[in-house]
Amino acid sequence: MVLEGVREGVYSSEWAAICAVAKMLGPTPETVRLWVRKAQAQVSATAVDHRRRIVELERENRELRRANEILKAASAFFAREP
């Protein structure tokens, strides 16, 4: 709620959004601020995990393409044999 409100321009600042959400939900603004920081850290960690997975998949893709080219070359070589 906080980050969407700031992103969409509903609130002038993150702190204004935090205070508004705290007023709606009941906890103190500091508690909501801590929730926001925790959520941001989780999103950041997820992004890092996704990037790591993409790098692994790109590496695997390169290896598979290379293996495929080797197999094509071998197939062409053996197809020429009488």
C-alpha positions in Angstrom: 0.0 0.0 0.0 2.8 2.4 0.9 5.0 1.9 -2.1 2.0 1.8 -4.6 0.7 5.0 -3.1 4.0 6.7 -3.6 4.5 5.3 -7.1 1.0 6.3 -8.2 1.5 9.8 -6.8 -1.3 9.5 -4.2 1.2 10.6 -1.5 3.8 13.2 -1.7 6.5 11.1 0.1 7.1 7.7 1.4 6.7 9.0 5.0 3.3 10.5 4.2 2.2 7.2 2.8 3.5 5.4 5.9 1.7 7.7 8.2 -1.6 7.3 6.2 -1.3 3.5 6.1 -0.5 3.5 9.9 -3.6 5.6 10.5 -5.8 3.2 8.5 -4.4 0.0 10.0 -3.7 1.0 13.5 0.0 0.4 14.2 2.5 3.1 14.7 4.2 4.7 11.7 7.5 3.3 12.8 6.1 -0.2 12.7 4.7 0.3 9.2 8.1 1.8 8.1 9.8 -1.4 9.4 7.3 -3.5 7.5 8.1 -1.5 4.3 11.9 -2.0 4.8 11.4 -5.7 5.3 9.3 -6.0 2.2 11.9 -4.1 0.2 14.7 -6.4 1.4 12.7 -9.4 0.4 12.0 -8.0 -3.1 15.7 -7.2 -3.4 16.7 -10.7 -2.3 14.2 -12.2 -4.8 15.6 -10.1 -7.6 19.2 -11.3 -6.8 18.0 -14.9 -6.8 16.3 -14.4 -10.2 19.4 -12.8 -11.7 21.5 -15.7 -10.4 19.1 -18.2 -12.0 19.2 -16.3 -15.3 23.0 -16.4 -15.3 22.9 -20.1 -14.7 20.4 -20.7 -17.4 22.3 -18.6 -19.9 25.5 -20.6 -19.1 23.6 -23.9 -19.5 22.1 -22.6 -22.8 25.6 -21.8 -24.2 26.9 -25.3 -23.2 23.9 -27.0 -24.8 24.3 -24.9 -28.0 28.0 -25.9 -28.1 27.2 -29.6 -27.6 24.5 -29.4 -30.3 27.0 -27.9 -32.8 29.5 -30.7 -31.9 26.8 -33.3 -32.5 25.8 -31.7 -35.8 29.5 -31.7 -37.0 29.9 -35.4 -35.9 26.7 -36.4 -37.6 27.8 -34.7 -40.9 31.2 -36.3 -40.6 29.8 -39.8 -40.2 27.1 -39.3 -42.9 29.9 -38.7 -45.4 31.5 -42.1 -44.7 30.6 -44.8 -47.2 
